[in-house]
């Protein structure tokens, strides 16, 4: 009996050891292109380089130095706010070097290698003119690599991508939520200004490389919250006074109708993609403040989002941003991790005693395969950015679709050409446009009751 009781755990341990040994050899790929990936998900014609930049924003309000239980100080404390920014950019063919990005997992202690197509420190392509700029913002917590699959994919199509590590909001620096609420939009605008400065600095590798007058935002979760503000959607008066907000009314810099917020959006920013944007679900935005959104937006969400919410959250932002053309891409039955995060690294599968759950849960969805969602995101982000930043009107065909993908009809003639009955989603192979909705509301158009 003793032998039997010990043999089962030993057998189980042997199987686990074999599993981990096999998986230790795997690479954490961020560039997966599934066979059923839609057309525009494919990597573009440019080779890609990547490198980090450190940016310092001087004399910023130090939200973490404010004690909300004390009286408001006569002078608000400031500090120099440091941001690490990962750049992806078109590079010269044949660059050699590492394709691995070293990143921390959700537990803030485990470091992993993420493998893509971008080459670290590759020389930027400087003799073909300037490229449009896309600024990316992660969730809370997150890091600059959380949407790296999208960063290098877009760079391969002729974009400069700047993905921000938002201080006080990364896995390793996660701190009071009030700092994230105040700083998201400010960080986005600072990075835009700093890249414009570097574009004019002959000593910078970005010199002459960036067309900052053609810029866009991509934000996920709290990054989406920041993108809505930067696009012109101010926060409500009530949210400025929330106990978990930035103390002493300092979130008022983003309040709808304030002088500081009325200066938005920046004319250099032409559009935004907000993935699962947070805020409407907690009353940070409402129908009145969202009237301030002034640039076209594509929103993406899972229909079962239990963080930002769908009906009372992301979909409401889409409906209430009434002064612009806006589209909503919905992944049916997906949760908050829809569209944005990279595939869960192998090292995230193990249970983590500090978190109380495997970090895997931070990246994955219970219904959708992450690489599949990444490919769909790459496809639609390419169409959207090409349309709005490159004036490529042909990409509109990839966005004007039968609202429910399941209703699309794949119909061909005997010669293989599409017949008049064909209504299938453009760019999707037969039987692959399933479980998705893409809906539009035009400027001035309210949602149907």
Residue, then its C-alpha position, 0 to 999 in steps of 0.5 A: x500500500x505504501x508503494x502504491x501511494x507513492x508511485x502515483x505522485x512520482x509518475x505525475x512528477x515524471x510527466x510534468x518534468x517531461x512536459x516542462x522539458x519539451x516546452x523549455x525548448x519552445x520559442x515565445x513567438x509574437x509574429x505567428x501568422x496562422x494559415x487562416x489569417x486574414x489578408x492584411x495581417x501578413x507582414x509588409x515589405x519592409x524589414x524591421x528594426x527595434x530599439x528602446x529609448x528613454x525619455x524624461x518628462x521634467x517637472x511632472x506632478x508626482x501623484x504618488x507623493x500626494x497623501x489623500x488622507x492629509x490636507x492638500x499641500x500648498x505646492x504640489x510635488x513634482x518630479x522628472x517622469x521617466x518613460x521607457x519607449x520601444x521603437x519599431x521602424x522600417x530598416x535596411x535589408x539584411x540586418x543581423x543581430x538578435x530578434x529576441x526582446x527581453x520582457x517581464x511577465x505579469x508577475x513582475x519577476x519572471x523574465x522571458x524572451x519574445x521572438x519576432x521578426x524585428x532586429x535589435x539595433x538595426x539601422x533605420x531606413x532613412x532614404x525613402x522619406x518619413x513614415x507616419x507615427x503610431x503611439x501604443x499604450x498598454x493596460x494596467x498593469x502591462x508593459x511596452x511589449x504587451x502589443x509587440x505583435x502589432x508594433x512590429x507588424x505595422x512597422x513592416x508596412x511603413x510605420x514608426x511605432x512607439x510603445x510606452x512603458x507607462x511609469x507606475x503602471x507596468x508590472x514592475x512599477x505598478x502603483x496607485x491607480x490615480x497616477x495612471x488615471x492622470x498620466x496616460x494621456x499626458x504620456x501619449x502627448x509627451x512621447x509625440x512631442x519628444x519624437x517630433x523633437x528627435x525627428x529634428x535632431x541630427x544626432x538622433x537615429x530618428x532624424x528625418x524618419x518620422x512624419x509626426x503630422x500624420x500620427x495615431x494612437x493605439x491603446x488597450x484597456x487603460x491605454x484605451x482610456x488615455x486614447x479616448x481622452x487624447x482624442x478629445x473625450x474629457x472625464x466627468x466632474x464626478x470622476x475627478x472627485x472619486x476617492x481612487x482618482x488622482x488626489x485633490x482634484x488633480x485629474x481635473x486637467x482632463x475634465x471636459x470643458x476645462x481649459x487644459x482639456x479644450x486644447x485637445x485633440x492635438x492636430x497631429x493625431x489623425x485617428x485612434x484605435x481603442x481596444x477594450x477602453x476602460x472608463x465608461x463603466x465607472x462613469x469617467x466618461x458619459x454621453x456629454x463628455x464623449x461628444x468631445x471626441x474629434x477624430x475617427x476611432x476604431x474600437x475593439x472589444x470582446x462581447x463578454x468583457x468583464x473589466x471594461x464591460x461591453x454594453x455599458x462600457x466599450x459599446x457605449x463609448x462607440x455609441x456616444x462619440x457622436x461627432x465622429x465616424x467610428x467603427x466597433x469590431x466585436x469578438x463574440x464571446x471574448x473577454x477583456x483580453x481580446x485582440x491586444x495581448x501577445x500569445x501567453x509566453x510558455x513560462x506563464x503557464x505555471x501557477x504563481x503563488x504571488x499572484x494567486x493565479x498563473x500569469x497565463x490568465x493575463x494574456x489568454x482568452x477562454x474562447x478565442x486563440x490569441x494568435x487568431x485574434x492577433x491576426x485579425x487585429x493586425x488585419x483591421x489595424x492595417x486597413x484603418x491606419x492605411x486609410x487614415x494616415x496614408x489616405x489609401x482609400x482602397x482600404x475602405x473596402x476592408x472596413x465596409x462589411x456585412x455587420x455580422x460576419x456569420x451573415x456573409x455569403x461566399x459566392x463565386x462563379x464557375x471561373x472562381x470570380x466572386x458573383x453578385x451574391x458575394x457578401x463575405x468579409x473582404x480579406x477573409x478566406x471562405x469559412x474563416x469570417x466567423x464570430x465577429x461583428x463590425x458596425x459603423x456609426x457616422x458623425x452625427x448618427x446615434x445608435x438605433x434604439 
